[in-house]
Amino acid sequence: MNAFKRISLTAVFALFTLVIVAQKDVPKGWHLWNPRDSGNYFGISLKEAYDFIKSKKLKSTPVIVGVIDSGIDTTHEDLKAVLWRNAGEIAGNGIDDDKNGYIDDVYGWNFLGGRDGRNVDKDSYEASRVYHGLKSKWGKKDIDKAKLTPAEAKEYAMWLRAKEEVGEIDPIVAYNIILIKKSLKDARAADSIFKSKIKEDYTAKDVEGYTPADDITKRGKRNILRLYEQFEIGLEQPASEALNDIAQSLDAEESKLRAAEQAPPAFRAGIVKDNYDDFSDRFYGNGDVMAGKSSALHGTHVSGIIGAVRDNGVGVNGVADNVRIMMVRAVPDGDEHDKDVALAIRYAADNGAKIINMSFGKSYSPEKKWVDEAAKYAQSKGVLLVQAAGNDNKNIDTTYNFPSSLYDDGSRGPEWITVGASGPTTKGLTAYFSNYGKKSVDVFAPGMKIYSTIPGSNYKDEQGTSMASPVVAGLAALIMEYYPNLSARQVKMVIEKSAQKPTIKVKDPGNGEEVEMSDLSRTGGIINAYEAVKLASTLKGERTPDKIVTSTVKPKIRE
């Protein structure tokens, strides 16, 4: 999953050379605010967009948004009212009522599940799978490149790249992991002190306001606050959660180091049990789109950004006010598999999704053809694909990042938006971790410290292009709700043309230099909902809107 779910250690490594300055706490929901009236927070002017819609006396039609992700808490107080429910399926009867090949797909489908009810949570990284999977084929020393077919040459080049990344341990990465582990150990020692002196579920804000009486506690205070600052964790996040997140990220990085010497376990194969190499073997998985609340954190957060119930007096407001969230589970803790992604895209398109959000990514795509064909299929059905650009602060015009709107034939998906992450203020208008690209990234959208839903009817800040992408998907849904005759291509055009170009230079996430935002994306702008709906109101639509049929059968909700 390329650190889309968790803290990016790539950026944290730089912290040990004191390169990055931590972002201060920002107000909850800043990403929806109007930059002119909010104390200079660069949100998307959502209230103004709804005021404009209200002034036109427009009525909305529901829009299905497919979310390909890690899962969703189907019991969440702010989401259960907006979940897509398959009208043709009777929950829990073990029968494929609508005969689409997927049994009990009430809220969507889980391509990481087994028929026995088990689910994949953790998985390996694609670089390791590529390196070890093709090592016996390409690990010889006498490869004559001139004799290779184009397909073989492409595969060999991919394997060599994986060998360079996985086959040798990077001493700098190994050393930085040691440093971070030391900081985490110091923070763990301080953690037990503050649990007894402050409270069990203390936060960094509590520590900040606490006055230590001895040198040990003083060091503990410094260690805790330093770790929060280094990882840019919100001060209100409980320390227990923050330290666990960091520990999990470290474990993931150490797994990458171990991959140099041993092939990754077959996490997925032992549970899913499909014939992975046969794309026609597609009716695997199960209907459990939650798959455990820990697995569902990322997908629940993304879904809330898109469509959490607005103005219900609890939690947060989603961007769109009349969506149906269809969860298609294909993203584990690790790198997703191309087959699962391709089938997830097809499932969403076949079941009525008009927007598909893809907040995931990786650096290798051995079965890219399957994903490309699925994307083209979805776009032929009028679907808009919205994708997170990635969190490696790299230029994806010149590096690898998948899935990609750039197909192998050199064309780009016309109904595909790739999204970089913007920050809340002029001091960090481009998120330090965001990927960018003058050709490959279309727009930027708020992606730092976005407050949204998490499992258990809870809420927290998360950040990444994973959060920026659903802001755009939510805006696309809002436009389609109130202007249902607009095609996916028109909606993309509206979002891009209405993006607001900063009047100041911004930081290149790759090197920190001051550049024009047009050097980092095609539009050179940050999305703006108000300007988007105004532009949408001037267009003549190109399609006939679909009618959404909702189930009359109340599904059994997993507790």
ABEGO torsion letter per residue (X at the ends): XGGAABBBAAAAAAAAAGABBBBBBBBBGAAABBAAAAGGBBBAGAAAAAAAAAAAGBBBBBBBBBBBBAEBBAABAAAAAABBBBAABBBGAGBBAAGAGBBGBAAEBBAABBAAGBBBABBBBAAAAAAAAAAAAAABAABBAAABBAAAAAAAAAAAAAAAAAABBBAAAAAAAAAAAAAAAAAAAAAAAAAAABBAABBAAAAAABBBABAAAAAAAAAAAAAAAAAGBBAABBAAAAAAAAAAAAAAAAAAAAAAABBBBBAAAAAAGBBAABAABABBEBABAAGEAAAAAAAAAAAAAAABBBGAGBEBBBABABBBBBBBBABBBEBBBAAAAAAAAAAAAAAGBABBBBBBEBABBAAAAAAAAAAAAAAAAGBBBBBBAEAAGBBAAABBBOBBABBAAGBBBABBBBBBBBBABAABABBAABBBEAAABABBBBABGBBBBBBGGBBBBBBEAAAAAAAAAAAAAAAAAABAABBAAAAAAAAAAABBBBABBBBBAAAGBBBBAAAABAAGBBBBAAAAAAAAAABBBABBBBBBBBBABBBBBBX
